[in-house]
């Protein structure tokens, strides 16, 4: 049993690698290390069931040994990253999806696409069920990610219909936990780093916008269950416990022990006002629902960041982006 996972050195990719290894699989990781970090896989050095191929998946990849599955997780995934890397983001979702689908087809492998809640854009239906088609601005700055993933879903379904490929599509909602890159610009990592440094947390807009944050272990469990299931239509995997950004400030202040008041900065263009998954399908068809509360998950994540920030090399600009 061997699976190939692109984006293996990223936040979710590296956790997924661990999950497949723990189930007895051999895992081939692929990553170009643009937003991923080899450090996320350092604990696998010398593991005979894992190897990493450094490769940009927007160019074709040829692989000879048998594959049971191909899971495409490579992409810049935080708004700051994909605004800095707009063309690479479109290529990872467009060409990268096409290349990995071709690879899966050649190997007769199951294919799982990492899609996103961003396919719903700034949603006019709340919470978002899989049947909602979304409200995306294709030409706005976020369009590079949203449209790449929408195209990726369309391409995955086309391979299913045209070639009979065995496909799965997971729509991943905001996820947090260990191995997030401290400088990736996402709200949870920003607030934790700011809280631990005793700096003010940067709230964009008035902080009334909402997100629904899923702890990484829950997210990975849902994705793994989807991979092993027979569910072929897109499936939301996320935590439906919705949280305003101002409320998140309080929770992260509590978890980091910070008492510095937040500052308010302009809201990014096209920032969705609300986001919350309807996970009825995952509950019913996968028997999955999240188990870790935001308070508990934040505590574990803060512990991880505290440890990371204590390491001398971790104070580098690259990791923190400042
Ligand atoms: N946000 C914020 N402060 C930050 C980073 C993000 O207030 O330092 C807000 C952002 O405007 C958005 C929400 O937090 O409304 C989630 O942002 P994130 O970049 O984590 O992911 P998104 O869900 O927008 O893809």
Boltz pocket constraint, residues with backbone or C-beta under 6 A from the ligand:
constraints:
  - pocket:
      binder: B
      contacts: [[A, 77], [A, 78], [A, 79], [A, 80], [A, 174], [A, 185], [A, 186], [A, 187], [A, 188], [A, 190], [A, 191], [A, 202], [A, 203], [A, 204], [A, 205], [A, 209], [A, 210], [A, 211], [A, 245], [A, 267], [A, 268], [A, 271], [A, 272]]
      max_distance: 6.0
